[in-house]
Each structure stands twice: as C-alpha cells, then as structure tokens.
C-alpha cells in the first residue's frame, strides 16, 4: 500500500506503531511501519494487504484489511 498523496488519502508517517485491538472478545496486534514510502501492515505478525483513508478534518485513519 502506498502512502496517499491525494486529499482524503492517508498522509501520515508510520514509524513502527503498534496497536492492540479487540474484536468480539478476541485480541489482535496490528503493527504499522513505513518502508520506501509504503506502509507495511502486519496482523499478529503476518503481513496483510490494507488500504487506508484519512478521515477528513480528523486525526483518524481508517484501515480496510484483506478486502
């Protein structure tokens, strides 16, 4: 996934960010990093395909995994 450059696409830099999320009682670890201008996403240590969009006017980024 390439880092977005158009309005509405994610423009944030990801530097080894880790998130622990819980969905329906199950915990997951999401790791984000940036390499050569591309965001690398790992879910529980496994690389996954993901797209991202920055929510306009907010400091939030929405990810869509394995779509």
C-alpha positions, 0 to 999 in steps of 0.5 A: 500500500502506498502512502496517499498523496491525494486529499482524503488519502492517508498522509501520515508517517508510520514509524513502527506503531503498534496497536492492540485491538479487540474484536468480539472478545478476541485480541489482535496486534496490528503493527504499522511501519513505513518502508520506501514510502509504503506502509507495511501492515502486519496482523499478529505478525503476518503481513496483510494487504490494507488500504487506508483513508484519512478521515477528513478534518480528523486525526483518524485513519481508517484501515480496510484489511484483506478486502 
